[in-house]
Amino acid sequence: MTLAAVPDAGSVVLHLGLGSFHRAHQAVYLQQLIDAGDTRWSICGANLRPDMADVLAALQAQGGAYTLETVTPEGVYSYQRIASIREVLPYEPTLASVIARGAAAATRIVSFTVTEAGYYLDAKDRLDLSFTELAADIESARHGKPGQTIYGAVCAILRARRAADAGPVTLLNCDNLRHNGERFRGGLLEFVERSGDTALHAWVQANTTCPNAMVDRITPRPPPELRERVHAATGWDDAAPVTGESFIQWVIEDDFIAGRPEWERVGVQLVESVQPYEEAKIRLLNATHSCIAWAGTLIGLQFIHEGTHTPAIRKMAFDYVTDDVIPVLSTRGAPSPIDLPAYRDVVLDRFGNPAIRDTNQRVAMDGFAKIPGFVAPTVRERLARNEGIDSVAMLPALFLAFLQRWHRGELSYAYQDQAMDPAVAHAICDAADPVAAFCADIPLWGALAGDARLLDAVRRASARVATFVSTRNLK
C-alpha cells in the first residue's frame, strides 16, 4: 500500500529534465503543498544532456527558484514564485552528481520528462536498437558507465542505489506516452538485461515501481520578452522564468514503493487506473495540438492560437475528435468517466488563448513518435469496427504534407524529431507514390502498414490537404 508521505523530513524527488514543462507543472504542485505547510519534500533537478546551460546556470544562481507566469483564456495574468526545486545539479558527462543524488536514501522518487521520442520503443514496445545513442548506452552500461538516454542514466542510478543499500525507489514518468510507466519499465528492464547485469535486473523488479501518469498544461517556450514582463509585474529580475496557461492537471496511479508527497491535498488525482484519462488527453489534446501545428505551418502561421482561430483548421480538429475519437473512447457498454464533448471544447478554447503564443514549431516536433502514439490507435480501433477514418486520416495527411515541406527545405523553422531517421523520411518523400510509402512505413503504423483502407483514406485526405493549402479553405 502506498504511503501518502514518509515520516521523516528531507525527502527528495530527483527530476531529470529541467525544461519549462516540469517547472510549470510538477514543481508547481509541490510548491502548493509547501505553501500549505508540508515542507517534507523538495526537488533536485538535473539534465542528462549538455543543453539548457544558460537556464541551469540561472537556476543555480537563484537557488533553484524562479517565477511562473500563467494566463487564462480571458487574458488574466498571474505570477507565482516557485521554490520547490532546492538543488540544481550542473551537467557533466559522467553524471556523477546525478547518480550520487539518485543513490541517496533521502531520494524516494526519480521522475523525468525527456519527450515521447526519448524512450526509443518500437511498435512492440521493445527497445529500438537502430538508434545509435541507445546502442552506445547499452555498451556503456556493460562497462558500468552511464549514458545520455533515460535508460542509461536510470540504470546507473539504480546500480549505485543497490550498491549503497539505499532502499526502494519509485520511477515516475511525466511524459505524454501512453501507459508511460509500464512502457518505461519494460524498456528499462530490457536495457538492464541487455547490459548483462542479472543481479540489478532482479533488484529493479523487487525494489522499484513505475506508476502510469497523465500530465497536462500547455507550456510554450519562454519568449524573449518574458523576463521583462515578469520584472515589470513583480519587481523580480528573474533569469529563468516560465510561462503557461492557467489550466493544470495531473493524474497518477497510486503505486509508490517508497512514499510520496500528499499531492491529493493540492489537486492531483490519485487513481487506480489512469487509462481513460490518458487516452482522452493523448487523443483529444495532444493529437489535436499536432493537427493544428502541422496545418498552421502549411499555411504560414506561426502560433497555435492563429490556427485554432482559422475556421478550416478548427473544423479539422473538431471533426477529428467528434467523428472518430469520441465514438471509440466512449461506447454504450463502456462509457468514459470524462465528458468528452465538453473536454473537446475546453481543449479548443485553451488552444485559442492568444496570450500563450505557443509556437507551431514547438508543437509540430516529433511527428514520427506522435503518429504511432497519438493517431494510429484511433485509426486501428475505427477500422477494427469497420468504421470510416476520413476525419482522423486528415492528421497523417497533414503530417505527410509537412514532412514533404521539410524534405524540400521549405519549412520556415528547424524541425526536430528524435524518432525520425532522416534517410527514411527523405526516401518516403522521394518515392514515386509518397502516400503509399508513408502508409507502408512499419514504425509509423505497425500492423496497419500497407492496409488498403488506410492508404485509401490518407490519399483522399491528402487531396483535401492540398486543396486547403492552396485555397486556405477546407472544402
ABEGO torsion letter per residue (X at the ends): XBBABBABBGBBBBBBGABAAAAABAAAAAAAAAAAGBAABBBBBBBABABGAAAAAAAAAAGGBBBBBBBBAAGBBBBBBBAABABBBBBBAAGAAAAAAAABAABABBBBBAEAAAAGBBAAGBBBAABAAAAAAAAAAAAGBBBABAAAAAAAAAAAAAAAGAEBBBBBBABBBBGAAAAAAAAAAAAAAAAGBAAAAAAAAAABBBBBBBBBBBBBBBBAAAAAAAAAAAGBBBAABBBBBABBBBBBBBBBAAEBBBAAAAGBBBBABAAAAAAAAAAAAAAAAAAAAAAAAAAGBABAAAAAABAAAAAAAAAAAAAAAAAAABBAABBBABBAAAAAAAAAAAAABAAAGBBAAAAABGAAAAAAAAAAAAAAAAAAAGBBAAAAAAAAAAAAAAAAAAAAGABABBBBBAABBAAAAAAAAABABAAAAAAABAAAAEAABGBAAAAAAAAAAAAAAAAAAAAGBBX
